[in-house]
């Protein structure tokens, strides 16, 4: 649990949080996660994480999408995404469901993610004790959908 890391203060050189791992909690808890990561990083330690490119995601918002992928284990799988954007909370509610060619459900899960702009994220990082932040776009692929499609890599230095 990133809200309470089992390490003493300032002992790690780097912390990574990859694969859409940030933004699932309230704004207060998300800020606590950043403070906790800053606490365990040594001076000039690095925090690397990826997030959804919020501005792009909101501009290109689609309430529903579907794609098919070929898998070794299940053959052809249909991946469906239902989305609801809550602008007042800046949260994306998503239901993701994967079904095989026979209609069997392989995965069905709802989730809710806070979408931070880079300006908001920079302010959160500074409040948590980070000195700076660099952002790099990640290679985008049409093989991904939903919140994993348009991502940016963030590097923050303690």
C-alpha positions in Angstrom: 0.0 0.0 0.0 1.7 3.2 -1.2 0.0 5.2 1.5 2.2 3.6 4.2 5.5 2.3 2.9 7.5 -0.1 5.1 10.8 1.8 4.9 12.6 4.2 7.1 13.0 7.9 6.0 15.3 8.7 3.1 16.6 5.2 2.3 15.6 4.6 -1.4 17.2 6.1 -4.5 14.2 5.4 -6.7 10.5 4.6 -6.5 8.5 3.5 -9.5 4.8 3.3 -9.8 3.9 2.1 -13.3 0.9 0.8 -15.2 -1.8 3.3 -14.2 -1.2 3.1 -10.5 -1.8 6.7 -9.4 -5.1 8.5 -8.9 -7.4 5.8 -7.6 -7.9 7.4 -4.2 -9.3 10.7 -3.0 -7.3 13.9 -3.6 -6.2 13.9 0.0 -5.0 10.2 -0.1 -3.3 10.8 -3.5 -1.4 13.7 -1.9 -0.5 11.4 1.0 0.9 8.9 -1.4 3.2 11.5 -2.9 4.3 12.6 0.6 5.0 9.0 1.6 7.1 8.4 -1.5 9.0 11.7 -0.8 9.6 10.5 2.8 11.4 7.3 1.8 13.4 8.8 -1.0 16.9 10.0 -0.2 18.0 13.5 -1.2 18.0 13.7 -5.0 16.0 10.5 -5.1 13.8 9.9 -8.1 10.2 9.0 -8.4 9.2 7.6 -11.8 5.5 7.0 -12.7 3.2 7.1 -15.6 -0.2 8.7 -15.8 -3.0 9.3 -18.4 -2.5 12.4 -20.5 -5.5 14.1 -18.9 -5.9 16.9 -21.4 -5.8 14.6 -24.4 -8.1 12.1 -22.7 -10.7 14.7 -21.9 -10.5 16.2 -25.4 -10.9 12.8 -27.1 -13.4 11.4 -24.5 -15.6 8.5 -25.8 -18.3 7.0 -23.6 -17.9 3.6 -25.2 -15.2 1.7 -27.1 -14.6 -1.8 -28.2 -11.7 -3.6 -29.7 -10.7 -7.2 -30.4 -7.3 -8.7 -29.6 -5.9 -12.1 -30.4 -4.5 -13.9 -27.4 -2.6 -17.2 -27.1 -4.7 -18.4 -24.1 -8.3 -17.4 -25.1 -8.1 -16.8 -28.8 -10.0 -13.7 -29.9 -11.1 -11.5 -27.0 -13.5 -8.5 -27.2 -12.4 -5.7 -24.9 -15.2 -3.2 -24.1 -15.0 0.0 -22.1 -17.9 2.1 -20.8 -16.8 5.5 -19.4 -18.4 8.4 -17.6 -16.5 11.7 -17.2 -17.3 13.7 -14.0 -15.9 17.1 -14.7 -16.7 18.6 -11.3 -14.6 15.9 -9.6 -12.2 15.4 -12.5 -12.8 11.7 -12.2 -13.3 9.0 -14.9 -15.6 6.2 -14.0 -14.8 3.1 -16.2 -16.2 -0.3 -16.5 -14.0 -2.7 -18.4 -15.2 -6.1 -19.7 -13.3 -8.7 -21.7 -15.2 -11.6 -23.3 -14.0 -14.6 -25.4 -15.4 -15.7 -28.7 -18.1 -17.8 -26.9 -19.3 -14.8 -24.9 -17.7 -16.0 -21.6 -16.7 -13.1 -19.4 -12.9 -13.2 -18.7 -12.7 -9.9 -16.9 -15.3 -7.4 -15.7 -14.3 -4.6 -13.3 -15.3 -1.1 -12.6 -12.8 1.5 -11.5 -12.6 5.2 -10.9 -9.5 7.4 -11.5 -8.8 11.0 -10.7 -7.4 12.7 -13.8 -4.8 15.3 -12.9 -3.6 18.0 -15.3 0.2 18.4 -15.4 -0.2 21.8 -13.6 -2.2 20.1 -10.8 0.3 17.3 -10.6 3.3 19.6 -10.4 1.6 21.5 -7.5 1.0 18.2 -5.7 4.6 17.1 -6.1 5.9 20.4 -4.8 3.6 20.2 -1.8 4.9 16.7 -1.1 8.5 17.9 -1.1 9.7 17.2 -4.6 12.0 19.8 -6.2 11.1 19.3 -9.9 9.2 17.3 -12.5 10.0 16.3 -16.0 7.4 14.9 -18.4 8.0 12.7 -21.4 5.3 11.3 -23.8 5.3 7.5 -23.9 5.2 5.6 -27.2 1.5 5.3 -28.0 0.0 2.2 -29.4 -3.3 1.4 -30.9 -3.2 -2.0 -29.1 -4.2 -0.3 -25.9 -7.4 1.4 -25.0 -9.0 3.3 -22.1 -6.8 4.9 -19.6 -3.7 3.1 -20.8 -3.7 4.5 -24.3 -2.3 8.1 -24.1 0.2 8.1 -21.3 3.0 10.4 -20.1 6.0 9.4 -18.0 6.7 11.6 -15.1 10.1 11.9 -13.4 10.1 13.8 -10.1 13.3 14.5 -8.1 13.3 14.9 -4.3 
